[in-house]
Amino acid sequence: MKLGACCSTGVGSSFMVDMNMQDVLKQLGREDVETTHIDLSGLNRDVADHFFVGRDMYDAVVNVVGPENVTALDSIIDKDELKNKIQEYLNSSDKESGSED
């Protein structure tokens, strides 16, 4: 599984969210999940299974990958929010795949 972050240039906020996702996944003990970040012009459904983006990017990302593949963050710097939303996504994904921990 791969989680992604996206911003308009792919070097600012998406890079920061990517680094925070790595920290959160380490805290959760999820070594089976990769992360990546990308700019909007390179975005497509093959980049990641799910994206975590700031509210300002939500509509643009949804237009490319669909609403079921995007979670909006109220604050891209709030690691607690990111952790909660990643955990929620992983729990849902694990249940769907039948690989609950």
C-alpha positions in Angstrom: 0.0 0.0 0.0 1.2 3.5 -0.7 -0.1 6.8 0.7 0.5 10.1 -1.1 0.5 13.8 -0.5 0.0 16.4 -3.2 0.4 20.1 -3.5 0.7 22.5 -6.5 4.5 22.2 -6.8 5.3 18.9 -5.1 8.1 20.4 -3.0 6.5 22.3 -0.2 3.5 21.2 1.8 3.3 17.8 0.1 6.9 17.0 1.1 6.1 18.0 4.7 3.0 15.9 4.8 5.0 13.0 3.3 7.6 13.3 6.1 4.9 13.5 8.7 3.1 10.4 7.2 6.4 8.5 7.5 6.7 9.5 11.2 3.1 8.5 11.9 3.5 5.2 10.1 6.6 4.5 12.2 4.6 5.3 15.4 1.9 2.9 14.3 4.4 0.2 13.4 3.2 0.0 9.8 6.3 -0.9 7.9 4.1 -2.3 5.1 3.0 1.1 4.0 5.0 3.4 1.7 4.6 7.1 1.2 5.2 9.6 -1.6 4.6 13.2 -2.6 3.8 14.7 -6.0 2.8 17.9 -7.7 -0.6 18.3 -9.1 0.5 18.2 -12.8 2.0 14.7 -12.3 -0.9 13.3 -10.2 -2.7 10.2 -11.4 -4.4 7.2 -9.8 -1.2 5.1 -10.1 0.9 7.3 -7.8 -0.7 6.1 -4.6 -3.6 4.2 -3.2 -4.8 7.1 -1.1 -3.9 10.8 -0.7 -3.9 13.1 2.3 -4.0 16.7 1.3 -4.8 20.2 2.7 -8.3 21.4 2.2 -7.1 23.9 -0.3 -6.0 21.1 -2.6 -8.9 18.7 -2.0 -11.1 19.6 -4.9 -8.2 19.6 -7.4 -7.0 16.2 -6.2 -10.5 14.7 -6.1 -11.0 15.7 -9.8 -8.1 13.5 -10.7 -8.2 10.5 -8.4 -11.8 10.5 -7.1 -13.3 11.3 -3.7 -12.8 7.8 -2.4 -9.1 8.1 -2.7 -8.6 11.4 -0.9 -8.7 12.6 2.7 -8.7 16.3 3.4 -6.6 17.7 6.3 -7.8 20.7 8.2 -4.2 21.5 9.1 -1.2 20.0 7.2 1.0 20.6 10.3 -1.2 18.9 12.8 0.4 15.5 13.3 -2.4 14.3 15.6 -5.0 15.0 13.0 -2.9 13.2 10.4 -2.3 10.2 12.7 -6.0 9.9 13.4 -7.0 10.1 9.7 -4.3 7.7 8.6 -5.3 5.2 11.3 -9.0 5.6 10.3 -8.0 4.9 6.6 -5.8 2.0 7.5 -8.4 0.4 9.7 -11.0 0.7 6.9 -8.6 -0.6 4.3 -7.5 -3.5 6.5 -11.2 -4.5 7.1 -11.9 -4.4 3.4 -8.9 -6.6 2.6 -9.6 -9.0 5.5 -6.1 -8.3 7.0 -7.1 -6.7 10.3 -4.3 -6.6 12.9 
